Amino acid sequence: MAAALTIMTVSALVLLAICIVQRKEINSIARQLKQLKSIETNALVRSSSGTADRLINEINALLIEIRQSQVDYNRRNHELEQMMTNISHDLRTPLTSAMGYIGMVRTSDIPEQEKQRELEIIERRLVRLEELINSFFEFSKMISRGEPPELEELDPTAVLEEASVHYFDDYCARNRSISLDTPRKRIKYRSNRTMLMRIFDNLIGNALKHGKGDLHITLTEGERLTFIFENSTDEHIDTERIFEEFYTTDISRTKGNSGLGLAIAKQFTELLGGSISAEFEDEVFRIILVL
């Protein structure tokens, strides 16, 4: 009887000790969680006695998941905000051009045939503006949901030619031209047509604003497609910073440049799984686009 009572007493004391230790562990976990909630840190909950390891492991797994979700949310939110900035920049380009031609038609005493030609240019600019507005919703949805761009089979040479046509009159007005050196055969390539057009638009437009002489564009086909945009310029170009947002060689911004064109091209190129780089030597500026 005495032995049984002793065993029961010892067991009760052991259980009491375990309860005390676990209570201290739970209180320690609560204090750590309160502290982690009040500060920004990557720290995790630590065990003080090892009696609640399974619980602590589950709590830490949940903390890691919540933090990763917050990082993903912040990244997508930043990308969406930057996309809105980029889109607004792109919308201004054809709009400003169209407004310029409208002013020319209204104030200039030009023949009817020439006026019709100017109106056709305005129409093309406004059609381009409509395409950009429609693409805004596509890109904002893609970025906010973290979705990859939708791909279709296309001929990149045809897309490049179409983008060049958009700038034909602008280059001619400056006694400059765009020359294309592309394969004669049709190339089959899966990409997002709208994004690819935006990349070409921005690269050709950048050469128009900052280059001199003709723009030479070469496309070579191999395991990957390589586009080289080459023109002369008398501006000093920092190839390490050329793709940074808001970087521009035109410090006074008298050329209407916001420094976003090449940043947009880089962002879209990377979304399409490609790469883009720049070279500058002896007043010759090259942009190498690899898809």
C-alpha positions in Angstrom: 0.0 0.0 0.0 2.8 2.4 0.9 4.7 1.5 -2.3 1.6 2.2 -4.4 1.1 5.5 -2.6 4.7 6.4 -3.2 4.5 5.6 -6.9 1.3 7.7 -7.3 2.9 10.6 -5.5 6.0 10.5 -7.7 3.9 10.2 -10.8 1.8 13.2 -9.7 5.0 15.2 -9.1 6.4 14.3 -12.5 3.1 15.3 -14.2 3.1 18.5 -12.3 6.7 19.2 -13.4 5.8 18.5 -17.0 2.8 20.8 -16.8 4.9 23.6 -15.3 7.6 23.2 -18.0 5.0 23.1 -20.8 3.2 26.1 -19.4 6.5 28.0 -19.4 7.1 26.8 -23.0 3.7 28.0 -24.1 4.2 31.4 -22.3 7.6 31.7 -24.0 6.0 31.0 -27.4 3.3 33.6 -26.8 5.9 36.2 -25.8 8.0 35.5 -28.9 5.0 35.7 -31.2 4.0 39.0 -29.7 7.5 40.3 -30.2 7.7 39.0 -33.8 4.4 40.6 -34.6 5.6 44.1 -33.4 8.8 44.2 -35.5 10.0 43.4 -39.0 12.3 40.4 -38.7 13.0 37.0 -40.2 13.5 35.4 -36.8 11.5 32.3 -35.9 10.1 30.9 -32.7 12.7 29.1 -30.6 12.1 26.3 -28.0 13.3 26.8 -24.5 12.8 23.3 -23.2 12.1 21.1 -26.2 8.7 20.0 -24.9 6.7 21.6 -27.8 8.9 21.0 -30.8 6.1 19.8 -33.0 4.0 22.9 -32.2 6.9 25.2 -32.7 7.8 23.6 -36.1 4.2 24.1 -37.3 4.2 27.8 -36.1 7.5 28.4 -37.8 6.3 26.9 -41.1 3.2 29.1 -40.9 5.4 32.2 -40.3 7.6 31.4 -43.3 4.6 30.9 -45.5 3.0 34.2 -44.3 6.3 36.1 -44.9 6.7 34.7 -48.3 3.1 35.6 -49.2 3.9 39.2 -48.0 7.0 39.3 -50.2 5.1 38.1 -53.2 2.3 40.6 -52.6 4.8 43.5 -52.3 6.6 42.4 -55.4 3.5 42.2 -57.5 2.2 45.5 -56.1 5.4 47.2 -57.0 5.4 45.6 -60.5 1.8 46.7 -61.0 2.6 50.3 -59.9 5.6 50.3 -62.2 3.6 48.9 -65.1 1.0 51.7 -64.7 3.9 54.2 -64.8 5.3 52.6 -67.9 1.9 52.4 -69.7 1.2 56.1 -69.0 4.6 56.9 -70.6 3.9 54.8 -73.6 0.4 56.3 -74.0 1.9 59.8 -74.3 4.1 59.0 -77.2 1.5 58.4 -79.9 -0.8 60.9 -78.4 1.8 63.7 -78.5 2.6 62.8 -82.1 -1.0 62.8 -83.2 -1.6 66.1 -81.5 1.4 67.6 -83.4 0.0 66.4 -86.7 -3.4 67.8 -85.9 -1.9 71.2 -85.1 0.0 71.0 -88.4 -3.2 70.3 -90.4 -5.2 73.0 -88.7 -2.6 75.8 -89.0 -0.7 75.0 -92.2 -1.9 76.0 -95.7 -1.2 72.7 -97.4 -2.7 71.0 -100.5 -5.7 68.6 -99.9 -3.6 65.6 -100.9 -0.9 66.4 -98.3 -3.7 67.0 -95.7 -5.1 63.6 -96.4 -1.7 62.1 -95.9 -1.3 63.9 -92.6 -4.7 62.6 -91.5 -3.7 59.1 -92.3 -0.7 59.5 -90.0 -2.9 60.8 -87.3 -5.2 57.8 -87.7 -2.3 55.4 -87.4 -1.1 57.1 -84.2 -4.6 56.9 -82.7 -5.0 53.3 -83.6 -1.6 52.6 -81.9 -2.9 54.5 -78.9 -6.0 52.3 -78.8 -3.8 49.2 -78.9 -1.7 50.5 -75.9 -4.8 51.3 -73.9 -6.2 47.8 -74.5 -2.9 46.2 -73.6 -2.9 48.0 -70.2 -5.7 45.7 -68.9 -3.9 42.6 -70.2 -0.6 43.5 -68.6 -2.1 44.7 -65.3 -4.0 41.4 -65.0 -0.9 39.4 -65.8 1.3 41.2 -63.3 -1.3 41.3 -60.5 -2.1 37.6 -60.8 1.5 36.6 -61.4 0.5 35.0 -64.7 2.9 34.3 -67.5 2.3 36.1 -70.8 0.1 34.3 -73.3 2.1 33.0 -76.3 1.2 32.5 -79.9 3.0 31.4 -83.0 4.2 34.4 -85.0 6.9 35.7 -87.4 9.2 38.1 -85.4 10.3 39.6 -88.7 6.8 40.7 -89.6 6.4 42.2 -86.1 9.7 44.1 -86.5 8.7 45.4 -89.9 5.3 46.6 -88.5 7.1 48.4 -85.7 9.5 50.0 -88.2 6.6 51.3 -90.3 5.2 53.2 -87.3 8.4 55.3 -87.3 8.9 55.6 -91.0 7.6 59.2 -91.3 9.4 60.3 -88.1 12.8 59.1 -89.4 12.1 60.5 -92.9 11.4 63.9 -91.4 14.9 63.9 -90.0 16.5 62.6 -93.2 17.2 59.3 -91.6 16.0 55.8 -92.4 15.6 52.3 -90.8 17.4 49.4 -92.6 16.5 45.8 -91.8 18.7 42.8 -92.4 16.5 39.7 -91.7 16.3 36.1 -92.9 14.3 35.8 -96.1 12.4 32.7 -94.9 9.5 33.0 -92.5 10.5 32.3 -88.9 8.1 30.4 -86.6 8.4 31.6 -83.1 6.2 31.5 -80.0 5.9 34.8 -78.2 3.5 37.5 -77.0 2.9 39.7 -80.0 1.8 42.8 -78.1 4.8 42.7 -75.7 7.2 42.0 -78.6 5.8 45.0 -80.5 6.3 47.2 -77.4 9.9 46.1 -77.1 10.6 47.0 -80.8 8.7 50.3 -80.5 10.7 51.4 -77.6 14.1 50.4 -79.0 13.3 52.1 -82.4 11.9 55.2 -80.6 15.0 55.4 -78.4 17.3 55.4 -81.4 15.2 58.2 -83.0 15.4 60.4 -79.9 19.1 59.9 -79.1 20.7 58.6 -82.3 21.9 60.2 -85.5 22.1 58.8 -89.0 20.3 55.6 -90.0 19.2 52.9 -87.7 20.4 49.4 -88.7 18.5 46.4 -87.3 19.9 42.9 -87.8 18.1 39.6 -87.0 20.0 36.3 -86.9 18.4 32.9 -86.3 20.0 30.1 -84.4 19.2 28.3 -81.2 18.0 31.7 -80.1 16.9 34.8 -82.0 19.3 37.7 -81.8 18.4 41.3 -82.7 21.0 44.0 -83.0 19.9 47.6 -83.1 22.8 49.8 -84.1 23.1 53.6 -84.7 25.5 56.4 -84.2 25.2 58.9 -81.3 27.2 61.8 -80.0 25.8 61.4 -76.5 27.8 59.7 -73.8 26.0 56.5 -72.8 26.5 54.6 -69.6 25.8 51.0 -70.6 25.7 49.9 -67.0 22.7 52.2 -66.3 21.0 52.5 -69.6 18.2 50.1 -68.7 17.5 51.7 -65.3 14.2 53.3 -64.8 14.2 57.1 -65.3 17.9 57.1 -66.5 18.4 59.4 -69.4 21.3 61.1 -71.1 19.0 64.1 -71.9 19.4 65.7 -68.5 17.2 68.7 -69.4 14.6 66.3 -70.9 14.2 68.7 -73.9 13.7 65.6 -76.1 10.5 64.6 -74.2 12.3 61.6 -72.8 11.3 60.2 -69.4 14.0 57.5 -69.2 11.5 54.7 -69.2 11.6 53.3 -72.7 14.6 51.0 -72.3 13.5 50.0 -68.8 10.2 48.9 -70.3 12.0 47.0 -73.0 14.1 45.2 -70.4 11.2 44.3 -68.2 9.2 42.9 -71.1 12.2 41.0 -72.5 12.7 39.3 -69.2 9.0 38.4 -68.9 9.4 36.7 -72.3 12.4 34.7 -71.0 15.0 36.7 -73.0 17.9 39.0 -72.3 18.9 42.5 -73.4 22.3 44.3 -73.2 24.0 47.4 -74.6 27.4 48.3 -76.1 28.9 51.7 -76.8 32.2 52.3 -78.6 33.5 55.0 -80.9 30.1 56.8 -81.0 28.4 53.6 -82.1 25.6 52.4 -79.8 24.2 48.8 -80.0 21.4 47.1 -78.2 21.5 43.3 -78.3 18.2 41.6 -77.8 18.2 37.8 -77.4 15.0 35.8 -77.3 
